[in-house]
Amino acid sequence: MMTFTYRGADGCPLHATTVGSTGAPLVLLHGGGPDHHSLLPLAHLLADQYTVILPDVRGYGRSVCADPVRHTWDQYVSDVVALLDHLDLRVAALGGTGLGATVTLRTTLAHPERVRAAVLISVEDIEDDQDKEAETAFLDAFAARVRTDGVEAAWTPILEHFPPVIGAMVRDAIPRSDPASIAAAAAIGHDRSFRDVGELAAITTPTLVVPGTDARHPTELAERVVRVLGDGHLAPVSVSSDLHTADDLASAIAPALRAFLAVPR
């Protein structure tokens, strides 16, 4: 396992960890709340065949960014490209959970030539205007609680509404979180990822979709995404309430990822 620092296009220092060193490159992006530690168990299960690259997404873990203006979807996509360029990778498989899945979709749309295959784990909801307004207010309130009461207190009233595995991964990351950076990252609520699932029809990259099972990551949305994508595949597993730890998540989804990524492309 190796850690390294690279820089975003804006000069922000960002951090990543690699697991494995001889296989094809696979970049996995964590969700909003956890950091790269949440995907280490999955990386270790795949490291016999892949070089798994785990960035701390801007705002989380070691990739501190306390400027709200620099938390946009375009910036996150730019950070992925900066990572690939830093590693001299022309192309790689790319995937993520939650927020990381959204970044994967945006990157695949903007730079299809850089993404060999995509993996979406717990796709985030694509809201209508009213729901998007509510999400923005929700994240603004979250950021205010972080600034006044701290990261743990801000998350406490939220985590009970998510599957146990998400709560476990967020709680594990809290001691490694910079409060100002976490609060700034909530500004992503002011940016719009997509307005309609139909926008994803432009993606022809082979894509595996692992459904979520909660209101923020609805199963029905995952199924719609598969139907819209040009080469979408629904995984035979989901991020369900039966999963309680990052190890549980890794054990549940690693076989599906391994089978999907093994298909020559």
C-alpha positions as CSV (number, residue, x, y, z in Angstrom):
1,M,0.0,0.0,0.0
2,M,1.3,3.4,-1.0
3,T,0.1,7.0,-0.3
4,F,0.9,10.0,-2.4
5,T,0.0,13.6,-3.0
6,Y,-1.0,15.2,-6.3
7,R,-2.5,18.6,-7.2
8,G,-5.8,19.6,-8.6
9,A,-5.9,22.0,-11.6
10,D,-6.4,24.8,-9.0
11,G,-3.2,23.8,-7.2
12,C,-5.1,22.3,-4.2
13,P,-3.1,19.4,-2.7
14,L,-5.0,16.2,-2.9
15,H,-4.2,12.7,-1.5
16,A,-4.6,9.1,-2.6
17,T,-3.7,5.6,-1.6
18,T,-3.0,2.7,-3.9
19,V,-3.5,-1.0,-3.1
20,G,-1.9,-3.6,-5.4
21,S,0.7,-2.7,-7.9
22,T,0.6,-5.0,-11.0
23,G,-3.0,-5.1,-12.3
24,A,-5.0,-2.8,-14.5
25,P,-5.9,0.5,-12.8
26,L,-9.2,0.9,-11.0
27,V,-10.0,4.2,-9.3
28,L,-12.6,4.1,-6.6
29,L,-14.2,7.3,-5.1
30,H,-15.8,7.2,-1.7
31,G,-19.2,8.8,-0.8
32,G,-19.9,12.1,0.8
33,G,-19.0,11.7,4.5
34,P,-16.5,8.8,4.5
35,D,-13.0,9.0,3.2
36,H,-10.8,6.5,1.3
37,H,-10.6,4.2,4.3
38,S,-14.3,3.1,3.6
39,L,-13.1,1.4,0.4
40,L,-9.9,-0.2,1.7
41,P,-11.5,-3.6,2.4
42,L,-12.9,-3.7,-1.2
43,A,-9.5,-2.6,-2.6
44,H,-7.8,-5.4,-0.7
45,L,-10.2,-8.0,-2.1
46,L,-9.5,-6.8,-5.7
47,A,-5.8,-6.1,-5.4
48,D,-4.7,-9.5,-6.7
49,Q,-5.9,-8.5,-10.1
50,Y,-6.1,-4.6,-10.1
51,T,-4.1,-1.7,-9.0
52,V,-6.8,0.0,-6.9
53,I,-6.4,3.8,-6.5
54,L,-8.4,5.4,-3.6
55,P,-8.4,9.2,-3.5
56,D,-9.6,11.2,-0.6
57,V,-12.2,13.3,-2.6
58,R,-11.6,17.0,-2.2
59,G,-13.0,18.1,1.2
60,Y,-12.7,14.7,2.9
61,G,-9.9,13.0,4.8
62,R,-6.5,14.3,3.9
63,S,-7.7,16.3,0.9
64,V,-8.6,19.4,2.8
65,C,-10.4,22.2,0.9
66,A,-12.2,24.7,3.1
67,D,-13.2,27.0,0.2
68,P,-16.9,26.4,-0.6
69,V,-16.5,28.0,-4.1
70,R,-14.1,25.1,-5.0
71,H,-16.7,22.4,-4.4
72,T,-18.5,21.9,-7.7
73,W,-19.1,18.8,-9.9
74,D,-16.8,20.2,-12.6
75,Q,-14.0,20.7,-10.0
76,Y,-14.4,17.1,-8.8
77,V,-14.2,15.8,-12.4
78,S,-11.1,17.9,-12.9
79,D,-9.6,16.3,-9.8
80,V,-10.1,12.8,-11.3
81,V,-8.4,13.9,-14.5
82,A,-5.6,15.4,-12.5
83,L,-5.2,12.1,-10.7
84,L,-5.0,10.1,-13.9
85,D,-2.6,12.6,-15.4
86,H,-0.4,12.4,-12.2
87,L,-0.2,8.6,-12.6
88,D,0.4,8.8,-16.4
89,L,-2.8,6.8,-17.0
90,R,-4.4,7.3,-20.4
91,V,-7.4,5.3,-19.3
92,A,-8.7,3.5,-16.2
93,A,-11.8,1.8,-14.8
94,L,-13.6,4.3,-12.5
95,G,-16.2,3.8,-9.8
96,G,-17.6,5.2,-6.6
97,T,-20.2,5.1,-3.9
98,G,-22.8,7.8,-3.5
99,L,-21.1,11.1,-4.3
100,G,-18.3,9.1,-5.8
101,A,-20.8,7.5,-8.2
102,T,-22.1,10.9,-9.3
103,V,-18.5,12.1,-9.9
104,T,-18.0,8.9,-11.9
105,L,-21.0,9.6,-14.1
106,R,-19.9,13.2,-14.6
107,T,-16.4,12.2,-15.5
108,T,-17.6,9.5,-17.9
109,L,-19.8,12.0,-19.7
110,A,-17.1,14.7,-19.9
111,H,-14.1,12.4,-20.6
112,P,-15.3,9.1,-22.1
113,E,-11.9,8.4,-23.6
114,R,-10.4,8.2,-20.1
115,V,-12.9,5.7,-18.6
116,R,-12.6,2.1,-19.7
117,A,-15.5,0.9,-17.5
118,A,-17.6,2.6,-14.8
119,V,-19.0,1.2,-11.5
120,L,-21.8,3.0,-9.7
121,I,-22.5,2.0,-6.1
122,S,-25.6,3.5,-4.5
123,V,-26.4,6.1,-7.2
124,E,-27.5,9.4,-5.7
125,D,-31.0,10.7,-6.3
126,I,-31.6,13.0,-9.3
127,E,-34.0,15.5,-7.9
128,D,-36.6,17.7,-9.5
129,D,-36.5,21.5,-8.8
130,Q,-38.4,21.3,-5.6
131,D,-36.4,18.4,-4.2
132,K,-33.2,20.0,-5.2
133,E,-34.1,23.2,-3.3
134,A,-34.8,21.0,-0.3
135,E,-31.5,19.3,-0.6
136,T,-29.6,22.6,-0.8
137,A,-31.3,23.8,2.4
138,F,-30.6,20.5,4.1
139,L,-26.9,20.7,3.2
140,D,-26.7,24.4,4.2
141,A,-28.2,23.4,7.6
142,F,-25.7,20.6,7.9
143,A,-22.8,22.9,7.2
144,A,-24.0,25.4,9.8
145,R,-24.2,22.6,12.4
146,V,-20.6,21.5,11.5
147,R,-19.4,25.0,12.1
148,T,-21.1,25.5,15.4
149,D,-21.3,22.0,16.9
150,G,-18.7,19.9,15.1
151,V,-18.7,17.1,12.6
152,E,-20.1,14.4,14.8
153,A,-22.9,16.4,16.1
154,A,-23.9,17.5,12.6
155,W,-24.1,13.9,11.4
156,T,-25.9,12.5,14.4
157,P,-29.5,13.3,13.4
158,I,-28.9,12.2,9.8
159,L,-27.3,8.8,10.0
160,E,-30.3,7.0,11.4
161,H,-32.0,7.5,8.0
162,F,-29.2,5.7,6.1
163,P,-28.4,1.9,5.8
164,P,-26.1,0.8,8.7
165,V,-23.0,0.4,6.5
166,I,-23.2,4.1,5.5
167,G,-23.4,5.2,9.1
168,A,-20.5,3.0,10.1
169,M,-18.3,4.4,7.3
170,V,-19.2,8.0,8.2
171,R,-18.5,7.5,11.9
172,D,-15.2,5.9,11.2
173,A,-14.1,8.9,9.1
174,I,-15.2,11.6,11.6
175,P,-11.9,11.6,13.6
176,R,-10.0,12.2,10.4
177,S,-12.2,15.0,9.1
178,D,-11.4,18.6,9.1
179,P,-14.5,20.5,10.2
180,A,-14.0,23.6,8.0
181,S,-13.4,21.3,5.0
182,I,-16.5,19.2,5.7
183,A,-18.6,22.3,6.0
184,A,-17.3,23.7,2.7
185,A,-17.9,20.4,0.9
186,A,-21.6,20.8,1.7
187,A,-21.6,23.6,-0.8
188,I,-22.0,21.0,-3.5
189,G,-25.7,21.2,-2.7
190,H,-25.7,24.5,-4.7
191,D,-24.5,22.8,-7.8
192,R,-26.8,20.6,-10.0
193,S,-25.4,17.2,-11.0
194,F,-28.1,16.3,-13.5
195,R,-31.6,17.6,-14.2
196,D,-33.0,14.3,-15.6
197,V,-32.0,10.7,-15.8
198,G,-32.2,11.0,-19.6
199,E,-29.0,13.0,-19.7
200,L,-27.2,9.7,-18.9
201,A,-28.2,8.3,-22.3
202,A,-25.1,9.9,-23.7
203,I,-22.9,7.4,-21.7
204,T,-21.9,4.4,-23.8
205,T,-19.2,3.2,-21.5
206,P,-19.9,-0.2,-20.0
207,T,-21.3,0.5,-16.6
208,L,-22.2,-1.7,-13.6
209,V,-24.9,-0.3,-11.3
210,V,-25.1,-1.6,-7.7
211,P,-28.5,-0.3,-6.3
212,G,-28.9,1.5,-3.1
213,T,-31.9,0.9,-0.9
214,D,-32.6,4.2,0.9
215,A,-34.4,7.4,0.0
216,R,-31.2,9.2,-0.9
217,H,-30.0,6.3,-3.1
218,P,-33.3,4.7,-4.3
219,T,-33.4,1.3,-5.9
220,E,-35.8,2.4,-8.5
221,L,-33.4,5.1,-9.7
222,A,-30.6,2.5,-10.2
223,E,-32.9,0.4,-12.3
224,R,-33.9,3.4,-14.4
225,V,-30.2,4.3,-14.9
226,V,-29.4,0.9,-16.2
227,R,-32.3,1.2,-18.7
228,V,-31.1,4.6,-19.9
229,L,-27.4,3.8,-20.2
230,G,-26.1,2.6,-23.5
231,D,-24.3,-0.3,-21.9
232,G,-25.7,-0.6,-18.4
233,H,-25.6,-3.7,-16.2
234,L,-27.6,-4.2,-12.9
235,A,-25.6,-5.9,-10.2
236,P,-27.1,-8.9,-8.5
237,V,-26.5,-7.3,-5.1
238,S,-27.4,-4.1,-3.4
239,V,-26.3,-1.8,-0.6
240,S,-28.9,-3.2,1.8
241,S,-29.7,-2.9,5.5
242,D,-28.0,-6.4,5.9
243,L,-24.6,-4.7,5.5
244,H,-23.1,-3.2,8.6
245,T,-19.5,-2.5,8.0
246,A,-17.1,-1.6,5.1
247,D,-15.9,-5.3,5.2
248,D,-19.5,-6.4,4.7
249,L,-19.9,-4.1,1.7
250,A,-16.6,-5.3,0.2
251,S,-17.6,-9.0,0.6
252,A,-21.0,-8.4,-0.9
253,I,-20.0,-6.5,-4.0
254,A,-16.5,-7.6,-4.8
255,P,-17.6,-10.7,-6.8
256,A,-19.9,-8.7,-9.0
257,L,-17.2,-6.1,-9.6
258,R,-14.7,-8.7,-10.4
259,A,-17.0,-10.5,-12.9
260,F,-17.9,-7.2,-14.6
261,L,-14.4,-5.9,-14.9
262,A,-13.1,-9.2,-16.1
263,V,-15.0,-8.9,-19.4
264,P,-12.4,-7.7,-22.1
265,R,-13.1,-4.2,-23.3
